[in-house]
Amino acid sequence: MGCWGITAFESDDGLDALSLIRHNLPEDGKLELEKIAEAMREDEWSVPNVTDGLSHTGPMALAEIIVKFEDRDIGDLDYDEEWAAHDNKFSAVKSFTVTKESVQWLRDYLSDTFKYAKENAAFRAEHGNDEWDQRGGWREEKDWLGWQNHLSTLVDRMNALLASPESQMELIPLQEQTSGPIMGGQSI
C-alpha cells in the first residue's frame, strides 16, 4: 500500500474506498451517505481502527467525495477510459442525501483519526524513534503538516453540515436534479 500525496485520492487505500463506493452506487441515482457508510463499515479494509491514526482511510475518501459534491466538482471521480466503460459513474448520481447521524459518524472518525495520529507521533517522538515515525509516517514535515491541515479542513466541512437545522440534507440542489447529473462542476 502506498500514497503519493496528502489526500485520500492520492493513496491506494483511498482509491480502494472510492472503488468500493463506486461499486455500491445505486442504479436509481439516489445516493445515501448512511448506506455508503454502512457498506464501508462492513468492509474491514475501508474503516481501520481509528486509534491507529492512519493517514488515508475510507472515511477520509468519503468526506472528500462529499466535499466534491458540495463544491460541484465531481468530474475527476469517474474514469473516461475504455476499461472503465461499464463502471458505475458518480456523474449519474442525481440525488445525494446525508443525515446528521451519518455525518456525525464521519466527522467523529476523522476527528479521532487526527487526534490519534498526533498522539501516536508524539509517543514515537518521546520514545526516540526516527523522524519518520515522529511525523506520522510522512517523509517530509510539509506533508505531515499538509495532511493535518487537509484533515482539519474536512472536519470543518463536516461541522458545517452538522450546523444545518435540518436532520437530512441534499447535496445536489433541486435545479441540478431536474436538469441532469453534474459533471465537472457543471449541470448538463
MDAnalysis code that builds the backbone (N, CA, C; Angstrom):
import MDAnalysis as mda
import numpy as np

u = mda.Universe.empty(564, n_residues=188, atom_resindex=np.repeat(np.arange(188), 3), trajectory=True)
u.add_TopologyAttr("name", ["N", "CA", "C"] * 188)
u.add_TopologyAttr("resid", np.arange(1, 189))
u.add_TopologyAttr("resname", ["MET", "GLY", "CYS", "TRP", "GLY", "ILE", "THR", "ALA", "PHE", "GLU", "SER", "ASP", "ASP", "GLY", "LEU", "ASP", "ALA", "LEU", "SER", "LEU", "ILE", "ARG", "HIS", "ASN", "LEU", "PRO", "GLU", "ASP", "GLY", "LYS", "LEU", "GLU", "LEU", "GLU", "LYS", "ILE", "ALA", "GLU", "ALA", "MET", "ARG", "GLU", "ASP", "GLU", "TRP", "SER", "VAL", "PRO", "ASN", "VAL", "THR", "ASP", "GLY", "LEU", "SER", "HIS", "THR", "GLY", "PRO", "MET", "ALA", "LEU", "ALA", "GLU", "ILE", "ILE", "VAL", "LYS", "PHE", "GLU", "ASP", "ARG", "ASP", "ILE", "GLY", "ASP", "LEU", "ASP", "TYR", "ASP", "GLU", "GLU", "TRP", "ALA", "ALA", "HIS", "ASP", "ASN", "LYS", "PHE", "SER", "ALA", "VAL", "LYS", "SER", "PHE", "THR", "VAL", "THR", "LYS", "GLU", "SER", "VAL", "GLN", "TRP", "LEU", "ARG", "ASP", "TYR", "LEU", "SER", "ASP", "THR", "PHE", "LYS", "TYR", "ALA", "LYS", "GLU", "ASN", "ALA", "ALA", "PHE", "ARG", "ALA", "GLU", "HIS", "GLY", "ASN", "ASP", "GLU", "TRP", "ASP", "GLN", "ARG", "GLY", "GLY", "TRP", "ARG", "GLU", "GLU", "LYS", "ASP", "TRP", "LEU", "GLY", "TRP", "GLN", "ASN", "HIS", "LEU", "SER", "THR", "LEU", "VAL", "ASP", "ARG", "MET", "ASN", "ALA", "LEU", "LEU", "ALA", "SER", "PRO", "GLU", "SER", "GLN", "MET", "GLU", "LEU", "ILE", "PRO", "LEU", "GLN", "GLU", "GLN", "THR", "SER", "GLY", "PRO", "ILE", "MET", "GLY", "GLY", "GLN", "SER", "ILE"])
u.atoms.positions = np.array([
    [0.844, -1.173, 0.000],
    [0.000, 0.000, 0.000],
    [0.885, 1.231, 0.000],
    [0.420, 2.266, -0.662],
    [1.225, 3.456, -0.730],
    [0.397, 4.704, -0.898],
    [1.102, 5.808, -0.826],
    [0.474, 7.096, -1.067],
    [1.465, 7.991, -1.770],
    [0.955, 8.964, -2.484],
    [1.793, 9.903, -3.221],
    [1.334, 11.337, -2.994],
    [0.506, 11.524, -1.957],
    [0.038, 12.859, -1.618],
    [-0.758, 12.834, -0.328],
    [-1.266, 13.986, 0.061],
    [-1.914, 14.112, 1.363],
    [-3.404, 13.764, 1.349],
    [-4.039, 13.736, 0.183],
    [-5.468, 13.426, 0.141],
    [-5.690, 11.921, 0.049],
    [-6.889, 11.498, 0.379],
    [-7.216, 10.069, 0.282],
    [-7.130, 9.596, -1.160],
    [-7.477, 10.468, -2.099],
    [-7.442, 10.082, -3.511],
    [-6.020, 9.957, -4.043],
    [-5.059, 10.284, -3.214],
    [-3.647, 10.126, -3.574],
    [-3.040, 8.970, -2.781],
    [-3.852, 7.932, -2.589],
    [-3.385, 6.762, -1.847],
    [-4.097, 5.518, -2.346],
    [-3.443, 4.397, -2.185],
    [-4.079, 3.129, -2.538],
    [-5.324, 2.892, -1.694],
    [-5.247, 3.191, -0.403],
    [-6.403, 2.991, 0.481],
    [-7.589, 3.844, 0.044],
    [-7.329, 5.094, -0.284],
    [-8.395, 5.980, -0.729],
    [-9.008, 5.542, -2.048],
    [-8.164, 5.108, -2.985],
    [-8.690, 4.642, -4.269],
    [-9.457, 3.337, -4.115],
    [-9.037, 2.488, -3.172],
    [-9.808, 1.272, -2.881],
    [-11.182, 1.639, -2.334],
    [-11.232, 2.622, -1.450],
    [-12.513, 3.076, -0.893],
    [-13.379, 3.679, -1.994],
    [-12.788, 4.470, -2.877],
    [-13.521, 5.054, -3.995],
    [-14.125, 3.949, -4.859],
    [-13.364, 2.899, -5.094],
    [-13.845, 1.760, -5.876],
    [-15.006, 1.065, -5.173],
    [-14.894, 0.877, -3.851],
    [-15.976, 0.265, -3.077],
    [-17.243, 1.109, -3.180],
    [-17.101, 2.403, -3.050],
    [-18.256, 3.303, -3.132],
    [-18.841, 3.270, -4.538],
    [-17.974, 3.340, -5.551],
    [-18.437, 3.302, -6.936],
    [-19.225, 2.010, -7.187],
    [-18.720, 0.890, -6.674],
    [-19.391, -0.397, -6.851],
    [-20.778, -0.395, -6.196],
    [-20.955, 0.386, -5.144],
    [-22.213, 0.434, -4.403],
    [-23.114, 1.610, -4.787],
    [-22.776, 2.317, -5.859],
    [-23.656, 3.398, -6.288],
    [-25.003, 2.810, -6.704],
    [-26.105, 3.389, -6.246],
    [-27.419, 2.839, -6.567],
    [-27.801, 3.075, -8.030],
    [-28.479, 2.102, -8.602],
    [-28.894, 2.192, -10.005],
    [-29.860, 3.342, -10.247],
    [-30.657, 3.683, -9.238],
    [-31.629, 4.760, -9.416],
    [-31.015, 6.151, -9.286],
    [-29.698, 6.222, -8.982],
    [-29.007, 7.507, -8.894],
    [-29.238, 8.252, -7.591],
    [-29.902, 7.610, -6.634],
    [-30.207, 8.257, -5.358],
    [-29.251, 7.744, -4.290],
    [-28.178, 8.467, -4.111],
    [-27.107, 8.090, -3.188],
    [-27.452, 8.553, -1.781],
    [-27.201, 7.673, -0.803],
    [-27.458, 7.998, 0.595],
    [-26.193, 7.729, 1.397],
    [-25.709, 8.748, 2.094],
    [-24.490, 8.620, 2.882],
    [-24.598, 7.482, 3.885],
    [-25.732, 7.336, 4.507],
    [-25.913, 6.301, 5.528],
    [-25.642, 4.905, 4.953],
    [-26.113, 4.652, 3.742],
    [-25.907, 3.337, 3.122],
    [-24.447, 3.136, 2.719],
    [-23.800, 4.191, 2.260],
    [-22.385, 4.087, 1.899],
    [-21.555, 3.808, 3.149],
    [-21.833, 4.553, 4.207],
    [-21.090, 4.367, 5.460],
    [-21.280, 2.950, 5.980],
    [-22.484, 2.426, 5.860],
    [-22.755, 1.064, 6.306],
    [-21.947, 0.056, 5.481],
    [-21.907, 0.226, 4.169],
    [-21.122, -0.670, 3.303],
    [-19.644, -0.594, 3.660],
    [-19.168, 0.598, 3.979],
    [-17.759, 0.760, 4.364],
    [-17.461, 0.053, 5.676],
    [-18.330, 0.218, 6.637],
    [-18.102, -0.408, 7.948],
    [-18.102, -1.927, 7.852],
    [-18.829, -2.470, 6.875],
    [-18.843, -3.917, 6.668],
    [-17.569, -4.418, 5.986],
    [-16.827, -3.520, 5.347],
    [-15.586, -3.862, 4.661],
    [-14.423, -3.532, 5.597],
    [-13.795, -4.547, 6.169],
    [-12.775, -4.336, 7.205],
    [-11.601, -3.475, 6.750],
    [-11.326, -3.431, 5.469],
    [-10.184, -2.646, 4.981],
    [-10.506, -1.158, 4.884],
    [-11.761, -0.819, 4.685],
    [-12.142, 0.576, 4.469],
    [-12.128, 1.420, 5.734],
    [-12.446, 0.806, 6.869],
    [-12.573, 1.549, 8.116],
    [-11.681, 0.892, 9.178],
    [-10.376, 1.197, 9.122],
    [-9.474, 0.607, 10.115],
    [-9.721, 1.194, 11.509],
    [-9.153, 0.546, 12.499],
    [-9.277, 1.017, 13.875],
    [-8.794, 2.458, 13.960],
    [-9.651, 3.338, 14.406],
    [-9.349, 4.767, 14.431],
    [-8.140, 5.085, 15.311],
    [-7.892, 4.271, 16.340],
    [-6.766, 4.551, 17.239],
    [-5.409, 4.374, 16.546],
    [-5.404, 3.728, 15.381],
    [-4.159, 3.611, 14.614],
    [-3.746, 4.959, 14.024],
    [-4.705, 5.873, 13.859],
    [-4.417, 7.202, 13.332],
    [-3.820, 7.166, 11.941],
    [-4.328, 6.272, 11.079],
    [-3.768, 6.124, 9.737],
    [-4.049, 7.355, 8.876],
    [-3.121, 7.647, 7.997],
    [-3.213, 8.855, 7.179],
    [-4.325, 8.814, 6.147],
    [-4.556, 7.667, 5.544],
    [-5.549, 7.555, 4.478],
    [-6.500, 6.412, 4.782],
    [-7.793, 6.731, 4.812],
    [-8.807, 5.733, 5.146],
    [-10.023, 5.914, 4.248],
    [-10.902, 4.924, 4.289],
    [-12.159, 5.028, 3.564],
    [-12.999, 6.216, 4.006],
    [-13.145, 6.460, 5.312],
    [-13.916, 7.627, 5.731],
    [-13.331, 8.954, 5.216],
    [-12.023, 9.039, 5.132],
    [-11.416, 10.255, 4.587],
    [-11.807, 10.410, 3.108],
    [-11.764, 9.316, 2.357],
    [-12.170, 9.368, 0.945],
    [-13.641, 9.760, 0.836],
    [-14.474, 9.218, 1.714],
    [-15.895, 9.544, 1.706],
    [-16.123, 11.030, 1.987],
    [-15.394, 11.576, 2.934],
    [-15.501, 13.016, 3.220],
    [-15.059, 13.841, 2.014],
    [-14.014, 13.392, 1.330],
    [-13.555, 14.109, 0.135],
    [-14.620, 14.059, -0.967],
    [-15.330, 12.944, -1.074],
    [-16.418, 12.841, -2.054],
    [-17.533, 13.819, -1.704],
    [-17.892, 13.890, -0.441],
    [-18.932, 14.835, -0.004],
    [-18.537, 16.257, -0.368],
    [-17.292, 16.618, -0.087],
    [-16.810, 17.964, -0.414],
    [-16.882, 18.205, -1.924],
    [-16.518, 17.208, -2.710],
    [-16.593, 17.359, -4.170],
    [-18.030, 17.589, -4.622],
    [-18.978, 16.865, -4.039],
    [-20.379, 17.093, -4.390],
    [-20.836, 18.476, -3.937],
    [-20.462, 18.885, -2.737],
    [-20.839, 20.224, -2.257],
    [-20.260, 21.319, -3.145],
    [-19.033, 21.110, -3.618],
    [-18.357, 22.112, -4.444],
    [-18.701, 21.992, -5.926],
    [-19.561, 21.025, -6.273],
    [-19.953, 20.780, -7.669],
    [-18.728, 20.482, -8.539],
    [-17.858, 19.609, -8.035],
    [-16.590, 19.308, -8.708],
    [-16.326, 17.800, -8.704],
    [-17.236, 17.030, -9.310],
    [-17.095, 15.577, -9.267],
    [-16.494, 14.996, -10.538],
    [-16.122, 15.832, -11.467],
    [-15.648, 15.354, -12.767],
    [-14.521, 14.346, -12.699],
    [-13.623, 14.473, -11.731],
    [-12.481, 13.560, -11.677],
    [-12.755, 12.290, -10.879],
    [-13.992, 12.082, -10.440],
    [-14.325, 10.849, -9.722],
    [-14.585, 9.683, -10.672],
    [-14.915, 9.977, -11.926],
    [-15.190, 8.947, -12.928],
    [-14.021, 8.826, -13.892],
    [-13.798, 7.603, -14.333],
    [-12.769, 7.354, -15.344],
    [-13.426, 7.329, -16.716],
    [-12.795, 7.969, -17.681],
    [-13.331, 8.010, -19.035],
    [-12.744, 6.932, -19.938],
    [-11.723, 6.250, -19.464],
    [-11.044, 5.269, -20.288],
    [-11.972, 4.099, -20.628],
    [-11.662, 3.438, -21.719],
    [-12.477, 2.329, -22.201],
    [-12.605, 1.201, -21.176],
    [-11.525, 0.954, -20.413],
    [-11.556, -0.117, -19.421],
    [-12.584, 0.129, -18.325],
    [-13.011, 1.383, -18.172],
    [-13.982, 1.722, -17.121],
    [-15.373, 2.004, -17.682],
    [-15.595, 1.629, -18.925],
    [-16.864, 1.945, -19.580],
    [-18.075, 1.371, -18.848],
    [-17.920, 0.246, -18.192],
    [-19.047, -0.383, -17.514],
    [-19.086, -0.101, -16.019],
    [-18.174, 0.734, -15.529],
    [-18.181, 1.125, -14.117],
    [-19.395, 2.002, -13.818],
    [-19.898, 1.904, -12.592],
    [-20.900, 2.863, -12.136],
    [-20.248, 4.240, -12.125],
    [-21.009, 5.275, -12.427],
    [-20.464, 6.626, -12.549],
    [-21.072, 7.563, -11.503],
    [-20.200, 8.341, -10.881],
    [-20.670, 9.363, -9.946],
    [-21.475, 10.425, -10.682],
    [-21.168, 10.649, -11.947],
    [-21.904, 11.650, -12.731],
    [-23.362, 11.242, -12.943],
    [-23.704, 9.967, -12.709],
    [-25.084, 9.505, -12.835],
    [-25.885, 9.722, -11.548],
    [-25.215, 10.168, -10.495],
    [-25.908, 10.431, -9.231],
    [-26.759, 11.687, -9.397],
    [-28.052, 11.542, -9.113],
    [-28.942, 12.691, -9.259],
    [-29.449, 13.212, -7.918],
    [-29.142, 12.463, -6.857],
    [-29.528, 12.874, -5.516],
    [-28.503, 12.294, -4.549],
    [-28.035, 13.119, -3.617],
    [-27.078, 12.644, -2.605],
    [-27.553, 13.172, -1.264],
    [-28.168, 12.299, -0.487],
    [-28.753, 12.656, 0.795],
    [-27.815, 12.260, 1.929],
    [-27.651, 13.178, 2.870],
    [-26.866, 12.899, 4.071],
    [-27.739, 13.205, 5.283],
    [-27.586, 12.378, 6.303],
    [-28.288, 12.635, 7.557],
    [-27.269, 13.142, 8.565],
    [-27.768, 13.859, 9.548],
    [-26.866, 14.354, 10.591],
    [-26.163, 13.198, 11.288],
    [-26.871, 12.105, 11.502],
    [-26.285, 10.954, 12.177],
    [-25.096, 10.389, 11.390],
    [-25.243, 10.257, 10.074],
    [-24.151, 9.701, 9.272],
    [-22.998, 10.694, 9.147],
    [-23.316, 11.972, 9.048],
    [-22.257, 12.993, 9.006],
    [-21.527, 13.030, 10.346],
    [-22.267, 12.882, 11.440],
    [-21.644, 12.879, 12.769],
    [-20.658, 11.715, 12.902],
    [-21.054, 10.521, 12.437],
    [-20.142, 9.370, 12.475],
    [-18.867, 9.678, 11.692],
    [-19.038, 10.222, 10.498],
    [-17.896, 10.534, 9.642],
    [-17.013, 11.602, 10.277],
    [-17.617, 12.648, 10.789],
    [-16.873, 13.728, 11.434],
    [-16.092, 13.209, 12.641],
    [-16.744, 12.386, 13.451],
    [-16.077, 11.841, 14.634],
    [-14.903, 10.941, 14.241],
    [-15.079, 10.138, 13.213],
    [-13.994, 9.256, 12.766],
    [-12.799, 10.099, 12.303],
    [-13.056, 11.118, 11.514],
    [-11.970, 11.984, 11.024],
    [-11.293, 12.714, 12.179],
    [-12.091, 13.248, 13.085],
    [-11.547, 13.972, 14.231],
    [-10.696, 13.052, 15.106],
    [-11.198, 11.850, 15.340],
    [-10.436, 10.889, 16.147],
    [-9.160, 10.443, 15.429],
    [-9.233, 10.265, 14.120],
    [-8.031, 9.923, 13.345],
    [-6.970, 10.996, 13.535],
    [-7.388, 12.241, 13.437],
    [-6.488, 13.378, 13.616],
    [-5.848, 13.347, 15.005],
    [-6.697, 13.151, 16.005],
    [-6.237, 13.104, 17.396],
    [-5.221, 11.977, 17.599],
    [-5.555, 10.779, 17.172],
    [-4.671, 9.626, 17.400],
    [-3.401, 9.696, 16.554],
    [-3.471, 10.248, 15.374],
    [-2.256, 10.404, 14.561],
    [-1.263, 11.305, 15.281],
    [-1.759, 12.400, 15.847],
    [-0.882, 13.314, 16.582],
    [-0.367, 12.672, 17.864],
    [-1.242, 11.973, 18.592],
    [-0.813, 11.301, 19.826],
    [0.223, 10.216, 19.533],
    [-0.005, 9.426, 18.497],
    [0.931, 8.360, 18.139],
    [2.283, 8.934, 17.735],
    [2.271, 10.039, 16.979],
    [3.523, 10.675, 16.573],
    [4.264, 11.231, 17.789],
    [3.526, 11.834, 18.718],
    [4.153, 12.372, 19.926],
    [4.754, 11.245, 20.768],
    [4.049, 10.127, 20.867],
    [4.560, 8.976, 21.613],
    [5.865, 8.478, 20.985],
    [5.877, 8.365, 19.675],
    [7.084, 7.898, 18.991],
    [8.232, 8.894, 19.162],
    [7.926, 10.160, 19.151],
    [8.963, 11.175, 19.338],
    [9.552, 11.069, 20.740],
    [8.703, 10.838, 21.717],
    [9.143, 10.730, 23.105],
    [9.998, 9.484, 23.341],
    [9.740, 8.456, 22.575],
    [10.454, 7.195, 22.773],
    [11.602, 6.993, 21.784],
    [12.036, 8.078, 21.164],
    [13.266, 8.067, 20.379],
    [13.238, 7.385, 19.040],
    [12.071, 7.120, 18.482],
    [12.038, 6.549, 17.139],
    [12.476, 7.593, 16.124],
    [12.702, 7.173, 14.917],
    [13.217, 8.100, 13.901],
    [12.203, 9.175, 13.517],
    [12.671, 10.179, 12.791],
    [11.828, 11.312, 12.412],
    [10.610, 10.886, 11.606],
    [10.747, 9.844, 10.806],
    [9.642, 9.326, 10.002],
    [8.446, 9.041, 10.906],
    [8.690, 8.328, 12.000],
    [7.610, 7.994, 12.934],
    [7.070, 9.231, 13.643],
    [7.932, 10.198, 13.917],
    [7.519, 11.401, 14.627],
    [6.617, 12.284, 13.764],
    [6.646, 12.047, 12.481],
    [5.800, 12.812, 11.551],
    [4.646, 11.949, 11.055],
    [4.189, 11.036, 11.860],
    [3.042, 10.215, 11.485],
    [3.294, 9.332, 10.277],
    [4.550, 9.010, 10.008],
    [4.887, 8.169, 8.865],
    [5.191, 8.939, 7.591],
    [5.138, 10.261, 7.668],
    [5.407, 11.083, 6.484],
    [6.904, 11.342, 6.362],
    [7.428, 11.274, 5.156],
    [8.855, 11.543, 4.912],
    [9.197, 13.012, 5.156],
    [8.325, 13.874, 4.709],
    [8.576, 15.321, 4.761],
    [7.676, 15.988, 5.802],
    [8.238, 16.910, 6.535],
    [7.475, 17.685, 7.518],
    [6.314, 18.420, 6.847],
    [6.548, 18.953, 5.644],
    [5.500, 19.706, 4.948],
    [4.293, 18.816, 4.625],
    [4.539, 17.537, 4.343],
    [3.433, 16.617, 4.070],
    [2.658, 16.293, 5.339],
    [3.377, 16.100, 6.437],
    [2.744, 15.847, 7.740],
    [1.854, 17.024, 8.113],
    [2.374, 18.229, 7.963],
    [1.597, 19.430, 8.280],
    [0.462, 19.628, 7.279],
    [0.725, 19.373, 6.004],
    [-0.305, 19.500, 4.971],
    [-1.454, 18.523, 5.185],
    [-1.108, 17.279, 5.561],
    [-2.137, 16.280, 5.827],
    [-2.991, 16.716, 7.010],
    [-2.357, 17.222, 8.073],
    [-3.112, 17.688, 9.237],
    [-4.065, 18.815, 8.845],
    [-3.584, 19.736, 8.022],
    [-4.422, 20.840, 7.564],
    [-5.593, 20.315, 6.725],
    [-5.298, 19.372, 5.829],
    [-6.350, 18.801, 4.977],
    [-7.414, 18.107, 5.828],
    [-6.987, 17.296, 6.782],
    [-7.939, 16.582, 7.629],
    [-8.751, 17.563, 8.469],
    [-8.103, 18.589, 8.966],
    [-8.799, 19.619, 9.734],
    [-9.864, 20.311, 8.877],
    [-9.531, 20.569, 7.616],
    [-10.486, 21.184, 6.695],
    [-11.679, 20.265, 6.459],
    [-11.421, 18.956, 6.297],
    [-12.523, 18.008, 6.124],
    [-13.426, 17.987, 7.358],
    [-12.832, 18.007, 8.546],
    [-13.619, 18.039, 9.784],
    [-14.462, 19.312, 9.810],
    [-13.880, 20.442, 9.436],
    [-14.626, 21.702, 9.402],
    [-15.811, 21.632, 8.435],
    [-15.598, 20.989, 7.282],
    [-16.683, 20.864, 6.299],
    [-17.802, 19.980, 6.852],
    [-17.455, 18.924, 7.584],
    [-18.477, 18.079, 8.197],
    [-19.203, 18.865, 9.299],
    [-18.455, 19.676, 10.053],
    [-19.070, 20.520, 11.084],
    [-20.077, 21.484, 10.466],
    [-19.767, 22.021, 9.296],
    [-20.686, 22.936, 8.621],
    [-21.989, 22.216, 8.259],
    [-21.896, 20.965, 7.814],
    [-23.112, 20.201, 7.537],
    [-23.903, 19.954, 8.823],
    [-23.190, 19.660, 9.898],
    [-23.856, 19.403, 11.169],
    [-24.536, 20.649, 11.733],
    [-24.075, 21.822, 11.317],
    [-24.663, 23.077, 11.794],
    [-26.015, 23.366, 11.145],
    [-26.358, 22.633, 10.108],
    [-27.641, 22.830, 9.440],
    [-28.781, 22.499, 10.388],
    [-29.869, 23.256, 10.315],
    [-31.010, 22.955, 11.181],
    [-31.750, 21.679, 10.748],
    [-31.513, 21.242, 9.542],
    [-32.181, 20.047, 9.017],
    [-31.505, 18.775, 9.513],
    [-32.285, 17.731, 9.730],
    [-31.707, 16.439, 10.138],
    [-31.258, 15.629, 8.929],
    [-31.760, 16.012, 7.748],
    [-31.377, 15.368, 6.493],
    [-31.144, 16.460, 5.464],
    [-30.056, 16.337, 4.721],
    [-29.709, 17.361, 3.742],
    [-29.462, 16.734, 2.383],
    [-29.714, 17.497, 1.332],
    [-29.488, 17.075, -0.037],
    [-28.291, 17.848, -0.576],
    [-27.270, 17.119, -1.044],
    [-26.049, 17.772, -1.529],
    [-26.144, 18.221, -2.983],
    [-27.167, 17.777, -3.697],
    [-27.366, 18.210, -5.079],
    [-28.624, 19.069, -5.103],
    [-28.468, 20.366, -5.384],
    [-29.634, 21.257, -5.405],
    [-30.707, 20.778, -6.382],
    [-31.961, 21.096, -6.074],
    [-33.097, 20.653, -6.879],
    [-32.939, 21.003, -8.352],
    [-32.453, 22.205, -8.694],
    [-32.327, 22.583, -10.101],
    [-31.351, 21.661, -10.838],
    [-30.315, 21.160, -10.151],
    [-29.395, 20.227, -10.791],
    [-30.022, 18.847, -10.896],
    [-30.896, 18.505, -9.958],
    [-31.588, 17.217, -10.027],
    [-32.512, 17.177, -11.235],
    [-33.157, 18.287, -11.531],
    [-34.103, 18.305, -12.638],
    [-33.434, 18.517, -13.987],
    [-32.233, 19.128, -14.012],
    [-31.589, 19.390, -15.293],
    [-30.607, 18.314, -15.697],
    [-30.292, 17.390, -14.815],
    [-29.390, 16.304, -15.175],
    [-28.250, 16.193, -14.205],
    [-27.463, 15.142, -14.360],
    [-26.331, 14.942, -13.446],
    [-25.277, 16.028, -13.621],
    [-24.475, 16.211, -12.580],
    [-23.408, 17.185, -12.669],
    [-22.140, 16.507, -13.150],
    [-21.425, 17.215, -13.976],
    [-20.154, 16.705, -14.484],
    [-19.155, 17.838, -14.455],
    [-18.060, 17.623, -13.757],
    [-17.007, 18.632, -13.708],
    [-17.496, 19.972, -13.203],
    [-18.463, 19.945, -12.300],
    [-18.949, 21.196, -11.722],
    [-20.052, 21.849, -12.519],
    [-20.441, 21.287, -13.651],
    [-21.466, 21.887, -14.494],
    [-22.670, 20.963, -14.555],
    [-23.862, 21.537, -14.554],
    [-25.017, 20.672, -14.773],
    [-25.266, 20.607, -16.279],
    [-25.767, 19.467, -16.707],
    [-25.987, 19.297, -18.156],
    [-27.462, 19.129, -18.453],
])
